[in-house]
Amino acid sequence: RVEAPPTQGTSPKRPRPAPPTSKSVSRALRHLYICASPRRVYGQLSWPGMRRFSRFDLLHIPAAELSAAFRKRLASHRAALGALRLPAALDDATGHLVRGWDEASAQSSDADALAAADASAGRAVAAIRSLEPAIRSSPSAQALLHGTFSAIIGARALVQSAAAGASPEARRGMLLEGSLLSSLCADVIEDARAFCREKYGDSPEVRLQRVVTSGGGDEPGTGGRASGEEGGEVAQADGVLVAPFVGFALHELLKNAMGAHCRSVGADCLDRLPPVIVRYGSRGGAAFVGVTDAGGGLAGAPEEALRFLHSTNPEREPNYTYSRAFGAPFEGLGMGLPLAALHARYHGGELHLRPAGQAGCHAAFLAARR
């Protein structure tokens, strides 16, 4: 049974739309994709909710049904966009999304349709970024971005699962089970360090530790001890996570931690600070990955850091004497942490942020494995 997500600001004058149903879509598929009841955000925006899923869903649902569910998601989100009543300042952003999702619906290939929807989201972000800070942080703008990227994340899981192949063995490449969590963390750490070296010239040391939980603690990773090993199986490996999604969230957390170290003491003096610690483990049917740094702590309240387009690190000015002026930006966009939080919600979890010590930050990605 899938419980309806909580509602906020529901108006009694506007009845809640009926949830989408389809006899051709299995019950397991509805558990993966279709929400029991649409989420009404700030009284006027309705989006499909984000549900957790089981290993059976991703491994055994036929690719044709996954593709059909993706097309249903496109139609559902396009209908929601057409019913929006937002401030006039957001017309450009909404227009980009409407045109992009119309283009996506016209594509015959699921991959091309997803790319069109993703590109329209990028144009909408650029349009909102050009507005005044008060409008960027308004509930309407935040809900628009939240709903759009929630839909894209769910659609990407469907498309990637369908494209992986018809057999369960072919789809296991994008799934994360058991001890694979340690190898994924190690790979993401290497990628993040290489990215940091490209932009700063060097990167902080990173230590990977498996946490053996022993109860207690209110947040992931606070109620156990680190084993000091850089590997080992994770307990309760009877669930499944989407490896690219977990890798994306960890990469964003590492970028923030590494950037904080480099800005705090400079890339030439990183040995003055302790290493960045990445801890992973499992407890109570949930997997977690935590990143702890000593780069100065949170600049504001944790909830502010999770807002779209909010960043305390301005984008760097072009410097054509070093590679930091080329390629993807390392920081300053205000998109990494909010998207990491949405990926955690897709797994039935959440993203925790809290101070660590006198001058540090701890970020933990919690994801339900079942």
RODO-2510 file (C-alpha; in nm, 4 decimals, decimal comma):
residues 370
     n   res          X          Y          Z
     1     r     0,0000     0,0000     0,0000
     2     v     0,1295     0,3416    -0,0977
     3     e     0,0358     0,6177     0,1429
     4     a    -0,0597     0,9563     0,0070
     5     p     0,2024     1,2271     0,0662
     6     p     0,1084     1,5115     0,2994
     7     t    -0,0620     1,8113     0,1474
     8     q     0,0018     2,1780     0,2064
     9     g    -0,2461     2,4579     0,1573
    10     t    -0,5226     2,2463    -0,0001
    11     s    -0,8161     2,4612    -0,0997
    12     p    -1,1632     2,3181    -0,0240
    13     k    -1,3042     2,4926    -0,3314
    14     r    -1,0864     2,2953    -0,5703
    15     p    -1,1382     1,9171    -0,5494
    16     r    -0,8263     1,7040    -0,5600
    17     p    -0,7723     1,5460    -0,9040
    18     a    -0,8107     1,1703    -0,9220
    19     p    -0,4840     0,9796    -0,9357
    20     p    -0,3867     0,8464    -1,2768
    21     t    -0,4771     0,4811    -1,3326
    22     s    -0,4205     0,2325    -1,6112
    23     k    -0,5276    -0,1299    -1,6345
    24     s    -0,2309    -0,2012    -1,8589
    25     v     0,0172    -0,0959    -1,5919
    26     s     0,0881    -0,3468    -1,3201
    27     r     0,0425    -0,2734    -0,9512
    28     a     0,4193    -0,2889    -0,9052
    29     l     0,4618    -0,0276    -1,1766
    30     r     0,2111     0,2030    -1,0106
    31     h     0,4128     0,1640    -0,6902
    32     l     0,7182     0,2767    -0,8837
    33     y     0,5671     0,5637    -1,0782
    34     i     0,2068     0,6610    -1,0098
    35     c     0,1326     0,8381    -0,6852
    36     a    -0,1676     0,7473    -0,4747
    37     s    -0,2674     1,1125    -0,4658
    38     p    -0,1142     1,4187    -0,6343
    39     r     0,0832     1,6551    -0,4150
    40     r    -0,0602     2,0062    -0,3946
    41     v     0,2164     2,2557    -0,3287
    42     y     0,1381     2,6048    -0,2025
    43     g    -0,2281     2,5622    -0,2940
    44     q    -0,1876     2,5792    -0,6705
    45     l     0,0767     2,3411    -0,8025
    46     s     0,0047     1,9706    -0,8426
    47     w     0,2803     1,7209    -0,9209
    48     p     0,3110     1,3417    -0,9149
    49     g     0,4595     1,2297    -0,5830
    50     m     0,7918     1,0522    -0,5563
    51     r     0,7645     0,6925    -0,4451
    52     r     1,0183     0,4370    -0,3317
    53     f     1,0465     0,1169    -0,5313
    54     s     1,1514    -0,2449    -0,4890
    55     r     1,4114    -0,4578    -0,6622
    56     f     1,1327    -0,6519    -0,8319
    57     d     0,9989    -0,3352    -0,9922
    58     l     1,3173    -0,2387    -1,1715
    59     l     1,4318    -0,5900    -1,2562
    60     h     1,1151    -0,7592    -1,3764
    61     i     0,8719    -0,5034    -1,5200
    62     p     0,8777    -0,5383    -1,9011
    63     a     1,0549    -0,2607    -2,0882
    64     a     0,7398    -0,1833    -2,2871
    65     e     0,5461    -0,1116    -1,9679
    66     l     0,8287     0,1057    -1,8353
    67     s     0,8190     0,3034    -2,1596
    68     a     0,4412     0,3374    -2,1370
    69     a     0,4730     0,4667    -1,7808
    70     f     0,7294     0,7216    -1,8969
    71     r     0,4885     0,8491    -2,1634
    72     k     0,2145     0,8705    -1,9025
    73     r     0,4468     1,0770    -1,6819
    74     l     0,5124     1,3151    -1,9724
    75     a     0,1394     1,3647    -2,0274
    76     s     0,0673     1,4073    -1,6562
    77     h     0,3353     1,6687    -1,6043
    78     r     0,2428     1,8552    -1,9235
    79     a    -0,1178     1,8747    -1,8034
    80     a    -0,0001     2,0105    -1,4688
    81     l     0,2086     2,2765    -1,6440
    82     g    -0,0916     2,3856    -1,8493
    83     a    -0,3006     2,4364    -1,5348
    84     l    -0,0467     2,6543    -1,3515
    85     r    -0,1365     3,0053    -1,2376
    86     l     0,1966     3,1639    -1,1490
    87     p     0,3196     3,5226    -1,1164
    88     a     0,3877     3,6952    -1,4468
    89     a     0,7591     3,7078    -1,3689
    90     l     0,7738     3,3295    -1,4170
    91     d     0,6051     3,3292    -1,7585
    92     d     0,9323     3,2826    -1,9465
    93     a     1,0345     2,9866    -1,7338
    94     t     0,6918     2,8251    -1,7625
    95     g     0,6906     2,8850    -2,1375
    96     h     1,0236     2,7065    -2,1761
    97     l     0,8886     2,4089    -1,9839
    98     v     0,5616     2,3908    -2,1789
    99     r     0,7394     2,4029    -2,5148
   100     g     1,0022     2,1561    -2,3990
   101     w     0,7520     1,9001    -2,2728
   102     d     0,5466     1,9395    -2,5911
   103     e     0,8628     1,8654    -2,7878
   104     a     0,9347     1,5687    -2,5631
   105     s     0,5878     1,4234    -2,6208
   106     a     0,6417     1,4452    -2,9976
   107     q     0,9645     1,2435    -2,9876
   108     s     0,9427     0,8793    -3,0897
   109     s     1,2469     0,7803    -2,8849
   110     d     1,2216     0,7782    -2,5066
   111     a     1,5849     0,8906    -2,4786
   112     d     1,5220     1,1875    -2,7092
   113     a     1,2041     1,2756    -2,5190
   114     l     1,3901     1,2729    -2,1890
   115     a     1,6672     1,4869    -2,3370
   116     a     1,4127     1,7426    -2,4611
   117     a     1,2462     1,7637    -2,1187
   118     d     1,5841     1,7930    -1,9479
   119     a     1,6943     2,0710    -2,1842
   120     s     1,3740     2,2662    -2,1205
   121     a     1,4403     2,2445    -1,7462
   122     g     1,7842     2,3959    -1,8040
   123     r     1,6337     2,6844    -1,9979
   124     a     1,3751     2,7397    -1,7250
   125     v     1,6512     2,7515    -1,4618
   126     a     1,8385     3,0098    -1,6683
   127     a     1,5236     3,2213    -1,6982
   128     i     1,4587     3,2122    -1,3230
   129     r     1,8237     3,2806    -1,2458
   130     s     1,7986     3,6104    -1,4340
   131     l     1,5206     3,7338    -1,2032
   132     e     1,5496     3,9240    -0,8768
   133     p     1,6605     3,7228    -0,5708
   134     a     1,3215     3,7690    -0,4053
   135     i     1,1485     3,6080    -0,7038
   136     r     1,4036     3,3265    -0,7306
   137     s     1,3440     3,2310    -0,3674
   138     s     0,9656     3,2725    -0,3821
   139     p     0,7458     2,9683    -0,3082
   140     s     0,6126     2,9660    -0,6642
   141     a     0,9572     2,9558    -0,8254
   142     q     1,0834     2,6936    -0,5812
   143     a     0,7756     2,4757    -0,6331
   144     l     0,8078     2,5031    -1,0113
   145     l     1,1684     2,3834    -1,0054
   146     h     1,0984     2,1217    -0,7389
   147     g     0,8111     1,9685    -0,9345
   148     t     0,9906     1,9795    -1,2679
   149     f     1,3080     1,8117    -1,1490
   150     s     1,1089     1,5594    -0,9451
   151     a     0,9306     1,4555    -1,2627
   152     i     1,2569     1,4378    -1,4587
   153     i     1,4255     1,2212    -1,1954
   154     g     1,1357     0,9763    -1,1945
   155     a     1,1255     0,9735    -1,5741
   156     r     1,4985     0,9093    -1,5952
   157     a     1,4661     0,5997    -1,3745
   158     l     1,1992     0,4606    -1,6069
   159     v     1,3893     0,5357    -1,9275
   160     q     1,7220     0,4026    -1,8024
   161     s     1,5610     0,0840    -1,6722
   162     a     1,3809     0,0251    -2,0022
   163     a     1,6934     0,0980    -2,2063
   164     a     1,9138    -0,1330    -1,9968
   165     g     1,7589    -0,4433    -2,1507
   166     a     1,4769    -0,6916    -2,1197
   167     s     1,6441    -0,9377    -1,8822
   168     p     1,7102    -0,8779    -1,5110
   169     e     2,0784    -0,9488    -1,5678
   170     a     2,1010    -0,6679    -1,8227
   171     r     1,9483    -0,4196    -1,5793
   172     r     2,1708    -0,4972    -1,2839
   173     g     2,4352    -0,2556    -1,4141
   174     m     2,2377     0,0444    -1,2890
   175     l     2,1404    -0,1112    -0,9577
   176     l     2,3283    -0,0915    -0,6328
   177     e     2,3304    -0,3937    -0,4039
   178     g     2,5315    -0,5003    -0,1004
   179     s     2,9026    -0,4289    -0,1086
   180     l     2,8677    -0,2397    -0,4374
   181     l     2,8020     0,0698    -0,2276
   182     s     3,1670     0,0793    -0,1212
   183     s     3,2967     0,0483    -0,4778
   184     l     3,0563     0,3169    -0,5980
   185     c     3,1755     0,5534    -0,3236
   186     a     3,5389     0,4892    -0,4178
   187     d     3,4721     0,5608    -0,7856
   188     v     3,2791     0,8818    -0,7110
   189     i     3,5563     1,0011    -0,4787
   190     e     3,8147     0,9602    -0,7538
   191     d     3,5962     1,1472    -1,0036
   192     a     3,5286     1,4309    -0,7587
   193     r     3,8984     1,4660    -0,6717
   194     a     3,9887     1,4815    -1,0402
   195     f     3,7244     1,7502    -1,0942
   196     c     3,8579     1,9483    -0,7972
   197     r     4,2150     1,9252    -0,9294
   198     e     4,0938     2,0546    -1,2646
   199     k     3,9351     2,3622    -1,1086
   200     y     4,1655     2,4336    -0,8118
   201     g     4,4929     2,2673    -0,9038
   202     d     4,4756     2,0192    -0,6152
   203     s     4,2172     1,8364    -0,4045
   204     p     4,1834     1,7486    -0,0351
   205     e     4,2554     1,3991     0,0884
   206     v     3,9410     1,1883     0,1236
   207     r     3,9040     0,8880     0,3534
   208     l     3,6333     0,6274     0,2997
   209     q     3,5013     0,4448     0,6062
   210     r     3,2344     0,1813     0,6545
   211     v     3,0194     0,2500     0,9593
   212     v     2,9116    -0,0419     1,1749
   213     t     2,5910     0,0805     1,3358
   214     s     2,5225     0,0037     1,6978
   215     g     2,2019     0,1931     1,7644
   216     g     2,1421     0,5430     1,8943
   217     g     2,1813     0,8706     1,7141
   218     d     1,9124     1,0718     1,5435
   219     e     2,0805     1,0962     1,2029
   220     p     2,2422     0,8493     0,9668
   221     g     2,5915     0,7645     1,0728
   222     t     2,5710     0,9166     1,4197
   223     g     2,4915     0,5988     1,6087
   224     g     2,7755     0,3721     1,5026
   225     r     3,1480     0,3403     1,4812
   226     a     3,3697     0,3640     1,1752
   227     s     3,5461     0,0399     1,0933
   228     g     3,8416     0,2171     0,9340
   229     e     3,8140    -0,0102     0,6335
   230     e     3,7753     0,1118     0,2793
   231     g     3,5367    -0,1604     0,1799
   232     g     3,3326    -0,4466     0,3111
   233     e     2,9739    -0,5463     0,2636
   234     v     2,6871    -0,3329     0,3834
   235     a     2,4335    -0,4982     0,6081
   236     q     2,0750    -0,5531     0,4905
   237     a     2,1536    -0,5783     0,1209
   238     d     1,8004    -0,7023     0,0455
   239     g     1,7065    -0,3777    -0,1260
   240     v     1,8149    -0,1859    -0,4283
   241     l     1,9258     0,1677    -0,5089
   242     v     1,9766     0,3351    -0,8451
   243     a     2,3534     0,3637    -0,8712
   244     p     2,3677     0,6766    -1,0948
   245     f     2,1330     0,8598    -0,8578
   246     v     2,3337     0,7777    -0,5456
   247     g     2,6563     0,8601    -0,7300
   248     f     2,5200     1,1983    -0,8384
   249     a     2,4186     1,2937    -0,4842
   250     l     2,7542     1,1875    -0,3379
   251     h     2,9404     1,3772    -0,6085
   252     e     2,7538     1,6964    -0,5226
   253     l     2,8242     1,6561    -0,1508
   254     l     3,1938     1,5986    -0,2219
   255     k     3,2122     1,9054    -0,4470
   256     n     3,0803     2,1200    -0,1633
   257     a     3,3206     1,9691     0,0893
   258     m     3,6278     1,9912    -0,1357
   259     g     3,5457     2,3426    -0,2474
   260     a     3,5060     2,4521     0,1151
   261     h     3,8533     2,3167     0,1990
   262     c     4,0133     2,4885    -0,1015
   263     r     3,8477     2,8213    -0,0276
   264     s     3,9308     2,7996     0,3432
   265     v     4,3084     2,7586     0,3247
   266     g     4,3906     2,7601    -0,0458
   267     a     4,4784     2,4702    -0,2730
   268     d     4,8481     2,4969    -0,1747
   269     c     4,7820     2,4466     0,1979
   270     l     4,5247     2,1686     0,2048
   271     d     4,7445     1,9622     0,4357
   272     r     4,6620     2,2090     0,7156
   273     l     4,3098     2,0681     0,7364
   274     p     4,2019     1,7150     0,8255
   275     p     4,0865     1,4982     0,5353
   276     v     3,7294     1,4892     0,4111
   277     i     3,5596     1,1833     0,5609
   278     v     3,3078     0,9763     0,3647
   279     r     3,1180     0,7245     0,5765
   280     y     2,8684     0,4721     0,4459
   281     g     2,6591     0,1976     0,5981
   282     s     2,3080     0,0641     0,6496
   283     r     2,0626     0,0670     0,9374
   284     g     1,6966    -0,0206     0,9704
   285     g     1,6478    -0,0942     0,6025
   286     a     1,8056     0,2344     0,4948
   287     a     2,1451     0,2978     0,3410
   288     f     2,3331     0,6182     0,4131
   289     v     2,6392     0,7992     0,2835
   290     g     2,7764     1,0862     0,4931
   291     v     3,0375     1,3488     0,4034
   292     t     3,2125     1,5479     0,6769
   293     d     3,4484     1,8370     0,6064
   294     a     3,6369     2,1043     0,7993
   295     g     3,5997     2,3846     0,5504
   296     g     3,4314     2,6486     0,7645
   297     g     3,0820     2,5164     0,8345
   298     l     2,7414     2,6175     0,7039
   299     a     2,7062     2,9798     0,5974
   300     g     2,3354     2,9841     0,6825
   301     a     2,0469     2,7674     0,7916
   302     p     2,0428     2,4149     0,6439
   303     e     1,7042     2,4726     0,4820
   304     e     1,8449     2,7704     0,2925
   305     a     2,1207     2,5557     0,1428
   306     l     1,8550     2,3220    -0,0001
   307     r     1,6762     2,5968    -0,1933
   308     f     1,7183     2,6052    -0,5670
   309     l     1,9509     2,8799    -0,6977
   310     h     2,0772     2,9611    -0,3486
   311     s     2,4545     2,9704    -0,3150
   312     t     2,7006     3,1521    -0,0933
   313     n     2,9811     3,0853    -0,3441
   314     p     2,9681     3,3190    -0,6443
   315     e     3,0637     3,1828    -0,9830
   316     r     3,4260     3,2428    -1,0679
   317     e     3,5304     3,5069    -1,3154
   318     p     3,6837     3,3681    -1,6373
   319     n     4,0544     3,3039    -1,6062
   320     y     4,2040     3,1874    -1,9310
   321     t     4,5360     3,0954    -1,7765
   322     y     4,3893     2,7895    -1,6083
   323     s     4,1387     2,5184    -1,6952
   324     r     3,8872     2,6357    -1,4349
   325     a     3,7518     2,8728    -1,7021
   326     f     3,6439     2,5828    -1,9242
   327     g     3,4040     2,2933    -1,8907
   328     a     3,1351     2,2484    -1,6276
   329     p     3,1374     2,4939    -1,3347
   330     f     3,2472     2,3508    -1,0019
   331     e     3,0319     2,5674    -0,7748
   332     g     2,8125     2,8737    -0,7451
   333     l     2,5036     2,7528    -0,9355
   334     g     2,2873     2,6676    -0,6356
   335     m     2,1576     2,3444    -0,7914
   336     g     2,3704     2,0627    -0,6492
   337     l     2,2297     2,0255    -0,2973
   338     p     1,8609     2,0693    -0,3951
   339     l     1,8971     1,8052    -0,6661
   340     a     2,0806     1,5739    -0,4255
   341     a     1,7883     1,6123    -0,1836
   342     l     1,5406     1,5218    -0,4592
   343     h     1,7395     1,2097    -0,5465
   344     a     1,7254     1,1104    -0,1802
   345     r     1,3489     1,1646    -0,1735
   346     y     1,3137     0,9458    -0,4804
   347     h     1,4682     0,6648    -0,2758
   348     g     1,2259     0,7289     0,0094
   349     g     1,4913     0,9121     0,2119
   350     e     1,6193     1,2623     0,2674
   351     l     1,9310     1,4766     0,2835
   352     h     2,0544     1,5926     0,6264
   353     l     2,2786     1,8957     0,6773
   354     r     2,4220     2,0000     1,0137
   355     p     2,7340     2,1680     1,1552
   356     a     3,0281     1,9430     1,2388
   357     g     3,2588     2,0677     1,5104
   358     q     3,3656     2,4305     1,5267
   359     a     3,4342     2,4797     1,1563
   360     g     3,2868     2,1975     0,9568
   361     c     2,9762     2,0550     0,7947
   362     h     2,8230     1,7097     0,7891
   363     a     2,5934     1,6063     0,5028
   364     a     2,4216     1,2669     0,5007
   365     f     2,2308     1,1083     0,2135
   366     l     1,9696     0,8655     0,3496
   367     a     1,7960     0,6235     0,1133
   368     a     1,5488     0,3444     0,1877
   369     r     1,6709     0,0172     0,0385
   370     r     1,3305    -0,1504     0,0124
***
